[in-house]
Amino acid sequence: MNKAIIVGTALACVALTARADYTINEQIERSGKVQPISVKIKGTKFRVDMSETHSVIIDSATGEMTILFHPQRSYLRISADTVKAQARALKALLGQKSDDAAAVELKTTGNHEQIDGYDAEEYTTEFNGVPMSFFVARSYPNYQKILAALTQLQSSPVLGEARGLVIPPDKLPGLPLRTIQSIRGQQIVTSINSVQETDLPDSVFNIPGDYKQLAPPAASGKNVQTDKPPQ
């Protein structure tokens, strides 16, 4: 998985997070493969555990991103400017020409599904040529609180480049338990399995003391592979 996709995954997860302390378990399915993801949020910080091999920690107040490589017990810091540049590159890769996601209108299809015991209504839209479908649960507990906190988080200046990648939370009439996108001919399905409001210790968002810092790769415009740390 290259760095642009990691940034995209982490930023996309912002669309499912909130300002309070939360642990969100979800999964992303594409090309017949299912990847479980755990998202932890505390204030302006969030951590995305995408596998046992690596995690991503982002501070939306500073814009800095840290990738933890667990097998190698090492980490790589990525500056706010680089995060923004990668977000712009991802939007260019997806062919996005507009950042005006606020102008997107969701349309109900009238379809309903039972997802984890909640009635979820389907809404569709298209943004920059990307068809999207949301199965939204209006009865999800405290969904207004989650979406309100999310709106505040997305308003952070350092996440400005990411706003064109996600639908504004205040557009959603409930919690999107399932999101389906068709990107460059590939269908990507993101499902929320659980949302737990909890009290997370600060240590969750700290770099382990025995991890060694890696030197950032030279600015060459090439993608950074994340299945192993840079040499």
C-alpha positions in Angstrom: 0.0 0.0 0.0 1.6 3.3 -1.0 1.7 6.4 1.1 -1.0 8.2 -0.8 -3.4 5.4 -0.2 -2.5 5.3 3.5 -3.2 9.0 3.8 -6.4 8.5 1.9 -7.4 5.6 4.2 -6.6 7.6 7.3 -8.4 10.7 6.1 -11.4 8.7 5.0 -11.6 7.3 8.5 -12.0 10.9 9.7 -15.5 10.7 8.2 -16.3 8.1 10.8 -14.8 9.7 13.8 -15.6 12.2 16.4 -14.0 14.7 18.8 -14.8 12.8 22.0 -13.0 9.5 23.0 -14.2 6.8 20.7 -13.2 3.4 19.6 -14.7 2.5 16.2 -14.3 -1.0 14.7 -14.9 -1.2 11.0 -13.9 -3.1 7.9 -13.0 -2.2 4.3 -13.8 -4.7 1.5 -12.3 -4.4 -1.9 -11.3 -7.0 -4.6 -12.8 -9.7 -2.5 -10.5 -9.0 0.5 -11.7 -7.7 3.9 -9.5 -5.6 6.0 -10.5 -4.9 9.6 -9.7 -1.5 10.9 -9.7 0.0 14.4 -10.0 3.7 14.8 -9.4 5.4 18.2 -10.2 9.1 18.7 -9.3 11.5 21.5 -9.7 15.2 21.0 -7.7 16.2 18.0 -5.8 13.0 17.7 -6.8 9.8 16.1 -5.1 6.4 15.5 -5.9 4.0 12.8 -4.7 0.4 13.3 -5.0 -1.2 9.8 -3.2 -4.4 10.6 -0.8 -6.0 13.0 2.1 -4.6 11.0 1.5 -0.8 11.1 -0.6 1.9 12.5 -1.1 5.6 11.6 -1.4 8.4 14.2 -2.6 11.8 13.1 -2.9 15.0 15.1 -5.4 17.2 13.3 -4.2 20.3 15.3 -0.7 20.1 14.0 -1.3 18.0 10.8 1.6 15.7 11.6 1.2 12.1 10.8 3.3 9.2 12.3 3.4 5.7 10.8 4.3 3.0 13.3 6.0 -0.2 11.9 5.4 -2.7 14.6 7.5 -5.7 13.4 10.6 -3.4 13.0 9.7 -1.4 16.1 10.3 1.8 14.2 8.3 4.9 13.2 8.3 7.5 10.5 7.1 11.1 11.0 5.5 12.9 8.1 5.1 16.6 8.2 1.8 18.5 7.8 2.9 19.9 4.4 3.6 16.4 3.2 0.3 15.1 4.5 -1.5 18.0 2.6 0.6 17.2 -0.6 -0.4 13.5 -0.4 -4.0 14.5 0.0 -3.8 16.7 -3.1 -2.1 13.8 -5.0 -4.8 11.4 -4.0 -7.5 13.8 -5.2 -5.6 14.2 -8.5 -5.3 10.4 -8.7 -9.1 10.1 -8.3 -9.6 12.8 -10.9 -11.3 15.2 -8.5 -11.7 18.7 -9.9 -13.8 20.3 -7.2 -13.6 20.6 -3.4 -17.2 21.8 -3.0 -18.4 18.7 -1.3 -20.9 20.8 0.6 -22.8 21.3 -2.7 -23.4 17.6 -3.0 -27.0 16.5 -2.6 -27.9 13.0 -1.2 -30.9 11.3 -2.8 -32.9 8.6 -1.1 -33.5 5.4 -3.1 -36.3 4.2 -0.8 -34.3 1.0 -0.1 -33.9 -0.2 3.5 -31.6 -2.8 5.0 -31.3 -4.2 8.5 -27.6 -3.7 9.5 -26.6 -4.9 13.0 -30.2 -4.5 14.2 -30.6 -1.0 12.8 -32.9 0.1 10.0 -30.6 1.7 7.4 -31.9 3.8 4.6 -29.9 4.0 1.3 -28.8 7.4 0.0 -26.8 7.9 -3.2 -24.8 10.7 -4.7 -21.9 11.3 -7.1 -19.0 13.6 -6.4 -16.3 14.3 -9.0 -17.4 11.3 -11.0 -17.3 8.9 -8.0 -20.6 7.2 -7.4 -21.4 6.8 -3.7 -24.0 4.9 -1.7 -24.7 5.3 2.0 -26.8 3.1 4.2 -27.7 5.5 7.0 -29.1 4.6 10.4 -31.2 7.4 11.9 -31.9 5.5 15.1 -28.2 4.9 16.0 -27.6 6.1 19.6 -26.1 9.6 19.9 -25.5 9.8 16.1 -26.1 13.6 16.3 -23.3 13.9 18.8 -20.9 11.9 16.7 -21.7 13.9 13.5 -21.6 17.3 15.3 -18.2 16.4 16.7 -17.0 15.2 13.3 -18.1 18.5 11.7 -15.9 20.4 14.1 -13.0 18.0 13.5 -13.2 18.4 9.7 -13.2 22.2 10.1 -9.6 22.0 11.3 -7.4 24.0 9.0 -4.9 21.2 8.6 -7.6 18.9 7.2 -8.5 21.4 4.5 -7.1 19.3 1.7 -9.1 16.3 2.9 -12.5 18.0 2.7 -12.9 17.1 -1.0 -12.4 13.4 -0.2 -15.4 13.0 2.1 -19.1 14.0 2.3 -19.6 16.6 5.0 -21.1 14.9 8.1 -23.9 17.4 8.4 -25.2 16.1 5.0 -26.0 12.8 6.6 -29.3 12.2 8.4 -27.8 9.4 10.6 -24.8 7.3 11.0 -23.5 5.7 7.8 -23.2 2.1 8.8 -22.2 1.1 5.2 -20.6 3.2 2.5 -20.0 2.0 -1.0 -17.8 3.8 -3.5 -16.8 3.0 -7.0 -13.3 4.3 -7.6 -11.6 3.8 -10.9 -13.7 0.7 -11.6 -13.1 -0.8 -8.1 -15.9 -1.1 -5.6 -14.9 -0.2 -2.0 -17.3 -1.1 0.8 -16.7 0.4 4.3 -18.8 -1.0 7.1 -19.0 0.2 10.7 -19.2 -2.8 13.0 -19.3 -0.9 16.4 -18.9 2.5 18.0 -17.9 2.7 21.6 -17.6 5.9 23.6 -14.8 5.3 26.1 -12.0 6.9 28.0 -8.8 6.5 26.1 -5.4 7.1 27.8 -3.0 9.5 26.1 -0.5 6.7 25.8 -2.6 5.2 22.9 -1.5 8.1 20.8 2.2 8.2 21.9 5.1 6.6 20.1 6.4 3.5 22.1 9.6 4.4 23.8 11.6 1.5 22.3 10.6 2.4 18.7 13.4 4.0 16.6 12.8 6.9 14.3 13.4 6.4 10.6 14.8 9.1 8.4 12.2 10.4 5.9 12.6 9.3 2.3 14.2 11.8 -0.1 11.7 14.0 -1.9 11.6 12.2 -5.2 7.9 12.2 -5.9 7.8 8.4 -5.6 5.4 6.6 -3.4 6.6 5.1 -0.1 5.9 1.4 0.4 4.4 0.7 3.8 4.7 -3.0 4.0 8.3 -2.4 5.1 10.1 0.7 6.4 12.2 2.8 4.1 15.8 1.5 3.7 
